[in-house]
Amino acid sequence: MDTIELRRIARIENDNWWYRERREIISAELLRFSMPGAAVDIGAAAGAASRVLAEHGWDATAIDLSPEAVALARGHGVDAHEGDARYLPLPPERFDLALALDVLEYIEDDARAAAEIARVLKPGGTALLSVPCDMAMWSAHDVALGRVRRYSRPGFVELVEGAGLVLERVWSRGVLLRPFLRRLRHRTVRREDLAPLRPAVNEALRVAAVLERRLPICGWPGVELVARARRPG
């Protein structure tokens, strides 16, 4: 992720519907734990997810390959360190929770990165992962962001299980907005997701995302796949 993109994300993520909804998903998943523990946020960018973890009482460590990302995260009070997702500078079996949100699609050797996630989890620890889905959605938007791939559901499942993790749930995100986003991203190469939106548009998209969580459509095709998995123990 380049410096310009990181700064764009840092500028919009507090209010942007996509990142707000991601924080809601993280918060909801944290309710599954009886108490906070140690967590690692891999590919943390400016550290927004790490801050959510800290707000819920977790001891959060952020890892990112970019020195700029580490500096931005530290500027927000996050314990952030440089590191490659394929070779995490972390001891084995250290964390109760590992996040890798929109990270694996940037890595050629995604199997190595997934194995590292499993390595740093304690036995019984949880991984929360997200990736963009469906190569039918591939466009200049993905190229501009530097992605290597989008994932099919079977391919994502194979990657996670191949790392030795046990899948507990896989679901889609962006189901209601898939037709709109597909048309938008095939029409232009601009990074719309990283541009400030008009407040009315941003709110409409947020409402659609909230509505989607309340409908039984998480198995339908969307624009992103989210998985919760655990290390056997």
Sequence and secondary structure as in RCSB ss.txt:
>XXXX:A:sequence
MDTIELRRIARIENDNWWYRERREIISAELLRFSMPGAAVDIGAAAGAASRVLAEHGWDATAIDLSPEAVALARG
HGVDAHEGDARYLPLPPERFDLALALDVLEYIEDDARAAAEIARVLKPGGTALLSVPCDMAMWSAHDVALGRVRR
YSRPGFVELVEGAGLVLERVWSRGVLLRPFLRRLRHRTVRREDLAPLRPAVNEALRVAAVLERRLPICGWPGVEL
VARARRPG
>XXXX:A:secstr
  HHHHHHHHHHTTT HHHHHHHHHHHHHHTTSSS  EEEEET TTSHHHHHHHHTT EEEEEES HHHHHHHHH
TT  EEE BTTB SS TT EEEEEEES GGG TTHHHHHHHHHHHEEEEEEEEEEEEB GGG  HHHHHHT    
B HHHHHHHHHHTT EEEEEEEE TTTHHHHHHHHHH  S GGGS   HHHHHHHHHHHHHHHTSS TTS  SEE
EEEEE   
